[in-house]
Amino acid sequence: MAKFKIEHHKEICIGCGACAAIDPEDWVMEGDKSHLIDSDKIDTENGKGEGKIIDESKLALNQEAADACPVPCIFVKKVEE
């Protein structure tokens, strides 16, 4: 089964809440920013962020959350095996 990495560039998140509304199992609002549940802290080109590895079963909703985000702060990338 393919694996994917979600990256949330939290520094540029505007807190619209679309991701949490679409996928409440993986996203929640914390203050004025969204938070990727069960994620690790990562460095991004914009500063600090968060990320985690998911499998194909969680791909569709997380991609929908990324696509609905009005700023480019959520990225879903296939992990090379």
C-alpha positions, -999 to +999 in steps of 0.1 A: +000+000+000+013+034-010+023+059+017+019+097+016+033+126+036+011+155+047+029+187+053+012+216+071+031+249+068+015+263+099+032+297+096+011+307+066-022+291+078-050+316+081-072+294+102-102+292+079-111+258+093-119+241+059-095+212+066-111+206+100-146+207+086-136+183+057-115+158+077-121+161+115-103+128+121-070+144+110-075+181+115-087+203+144-086+240+151-063+252+179-067+288+185-064+307+152-046+280+133-054+244+122-035+215+136-027+181+120-036+155+146-008+131+157+018+150+137+055+156+142+071+190+140+090+197+108+109+225+092+094+241+061+106+268+038+082+291+056+094+282+091+080+256+115+052+232+105+040+197+111+038+165+091+028+129+092+027+098+071-006+084+060-017+055+039-041+054+009-072+051+032-067+087+044-055+101+011-088+113-004-100+134+026-066+149+032-062+158-005-097+174-004-086+194+027-055+206+009-074+215-022-100+234-002-074+255+017-075+291+004-037+295+010-010+270-001-002+256+034-012+219+031+007+196+008+002+159+002+032+141-013+037+105-022+065+089-003+090+071-025+096+035-014 
